[in-house]
Amino acid sequence: MHANGGTHREDSFACDAHDRATVLCVSDGAGSCQHSRIGSHVAAHRVVEFLLAATEQVDSAVAADATKLKEHLSSKVTEAVLSATDALLDLAKKSGCSPKDFRCTLLTALHYRGEQHELLLTNQIGDGAICLLRKDQSTARLGSSDSGTHSGEVSCFVPDDCARVKAKAVDCITPVEPIECVLLCSDGIEDPFYPLEKQAADIFRQFYKGVDQPLPDFKAQLLQLAPLLQESAAWGLAQWLEFEKRGENDDRTVAVLHRLPPTISF
């Protein structure tokens, strides 16, 4: 829709890594809010920056104890989301805008690789989805979408007060070894594949097997080899995002953390 009208897109994403951790964030600015595209950009990048710094050095006693490490990293994910919230509140104050002008959703995934323990932690504010694919080809959705009483209505955004409460709801997955792939996506993907609790398998299947024909209720899908197995996975994912489905014209953003080489085949 934005590409057709030549208007700003509200989605943003950020990702980065060091030897111990990988962080991914996807954020979708609320379309009715004037500066939401700025909010989504600032929020996603602030979370990644915060978590990379927080995981660079972890106390050895904490890193050696699985329970302490889970509690420590969970608290850091919460603090990262709160840092993003504070950043938007500060931006609103300095610019003379309302905090609501910067409203955005925020999906966060932290993959921590310690010498003794490996964990995956996630948090979700607003809609969109975080899904994982296991090596046995089963899928799961982590967290839940914050939706209001009407279709497409989101009940909580960063930097709303409710985000401070939801920032404490951190999912921790361990062991990580059975996980093949983790997907973070905005509602531009969640909606066409609703409900993702059941339809995420279709996405992962196309990521690893390719698209040889459009899904049954899709108007069109570009035929392509498996995006994640191409020389440029980013290029492959960009092509995959071009699918067409009647009534679905929102921004589409996806961030994928996957094993390379893959340990699964469909």
N, C-alpha and C positions, 0 to 999 in steps of 0.2 A: 504494500500500500504506500509506504513512504517512498520507495523507489519510483513508483508510478507517478506520484505527485511532486517529486523533487523536494520533499520535506525531510526534516531531521529524523533520524532513527533514535529510539530511546534505549535500546539494548547496549550493554557493554560487557566485556569480559577481561579477565586478567589471569595470568598464570606464570609461575616461575619456580625455580628449584635450586637446592644446594645438595651436598652429599647426603644429608640426613632427611630431607623433606621435600615434598612437592606440594604446591598449593594451587588450587583452581577456584576461580570465582566466576559466576555468571550473575548479571544484574539486569533488571528490566525496569526502566523508568516509567512511572505512571503517565499515560498519554495525556491525561487532563491537567497535568501539572507543568507549569511553564518551563522550569529548568530541570526537568527529570533526567534528561540526557546527561547533564553535568553531574547530577546526583549519582546515577548509576556508574559513571566513570570513576568518580572520586571514591565511592564505596568499595567497588571491586578492587581497585588498586591499593586502597588503604589496608584492606584485609590481607592481601597477599604480602605487602610490605611488612605488616605487623607480624604475621605468622612466620615468615622467613627469619626475621630477627629473633623471635622468641624461641625458635627451635635450633638456632645455630649452636648454642651451648646449653645442654641440659645437665643439671647436677648428676654426678655419677651414681649417687645413692638412689636418686629418683629413677634414673634410666635403667637401673638394675632390677627394680621392683615393678612388676607388671601393674599392680593396683595403683601404686603411687604415680606411675607414668601416665596411666589412663586419666586419673584425676587431674594431673598437672596439665596435660595436653587439652583436656576438655575445658579447663578453666581458661587456657590461652585462646581457644576458639571463641569462647564467650567474650573474652576481653577484646579480641580482634573485631568482632561485630559491634561491640560497644564503642570501640575506637572509631569505626566507620560512622556510627550514629553521631558521636560527638563532633566528628569532622564536618558533617553536614550541618549540624546546629551552629557550629562556629562560622561556617561559610555563609549561612543565612544571616547571622548577626552582622558580619562584616559587610555584606552586600546590601543590607536593608531589605532583604526578602523574607518571606514567611518560610519556616522550615518545611511546610507542606509543598512548597514550590519544587523541592528537591526529592520528593518521594520516589522510592524505588524498591524493588524486591531484591533479595540477596541470597544466593546459594553458594555455600562454601564446602570445599572438601580439602582435607589435610591428610596426606599419606606420609607417615613418619617411619623411617627405617633406622632403628637403633641397632647396636651391636648384639643385643639380646632379645629385643622385642620389636615387633612391627605392628603398627596400628593404622586404621583408616577412621577418620573422624569427620562428621558432616553436620551442617546446620542449615536450616531453611527459614527464611523470612519471606512471606508472600507466596505467590503461585510459582509455576514452573515445577521442575521435578529433578530428583536425584535418583538414579537407578543403577543397579549393578548386575553384571553378568558373571555367573560362576562357571568354573571349568566343566561342571556337569551339564551346562547349558540352561540351568534354571536361572530365573531372574528375580529381583526383589526391588521394591521401591523403598527408599529411606526417607523418613520424615513424612510430612503431609502438606498439601497445598492449603494456604490460608485463603479461603473463599468466603464471600458474603452470602446473602440470601438470594442473590440473582446471579445468573450465568455471567461469567467474566468479571464479577465484582470481587475485588481483593479486600480482605478485612484488616490487613496489617502491612505496613511498609516501614522501612528505614526512612527517616529518623523518628517515627512515631514512638510514643511511650511504650506501646505494646511490644515493640521490637526489643526493648531491654529485658522483657520477661522471656520472650521466645529465644533470645540469644543464649539462654541457659539450657535449652533443650538440644543437647549435643548427642548424636548417635555415635557410638564407638563400635567398630567392627574388628573383631579379632577371633581367630587367626585370619590373616590376610591372604595366605597362600592359596586358598581355594578360589579367590576372586581373579577373574580374567580382565574385566573392563569396568570402568566407572563412568557414567554419563551424567552431565549436568546440562540442563536445557531450560530455556525460557518457555513461556506459555505458547509461543508461536509454534513450538513442537509438541508441547503437552496436549494442546487442544485437538490437533488433527489426529493424534494417536490415543485419544481418550477412550477408555481408562488405561493409563499406563501400567497399572498393576497387571493387566492382561496383555496389552499391546507392546510393551517394551521389547518382548521377544522378536517382534517383527523388525524393530529398529536394529537390534543387535544382529539379527540374521542378515540383514542387508549390509551392515557394516563389514561382516566377515565373509559373506557369500556373494555380495554384489546385487545388482538389480537387473533381473532378466525380463521382468514385466511389472507394470504398476500394481500396487496393492489393489484389491477388489473395489474399494470405494474411493480410490483416488482418480482424479481426472487425468493426470499425467505424472510420470516419473522418468527422469533421464536414465536410459539403460547404461550401466557402467559396471566395471569390475569392483571388487570389494574395496571400499574407500580406505580402510585401515591397513590394507595390504599393498596399496600403491606406493610408489617411490615418494610421492608427496601426499601424506594423509590429509594435510590441510586442504590441498586442492581437491582431493576426492570428496571430503566432507562438504566443501563449498558447492560442488556439483550436486551432491545428494540433497542439499538444502533447497534446491530449485523445484522440489515436487509441487504439484498443484492439486488442491482439493477444494471443492466448492465451499465458499463461505469462509475460507481460512486465508487471511491476507495480512497477518500480523508479522512483526519482526521475528526472525528466527536466529537464535544463537545457541551453539552447542560447544561444550568443552569435554574432551574425552581423555581419560587416563587409561592406557591399555598396555598390555605386555607386548614386548617385541624381542624376539619373534613370538608369534602367538602360540599358545599351548592348547588351542581349541579349533575344531573345524566343524562346520555344519553339513 
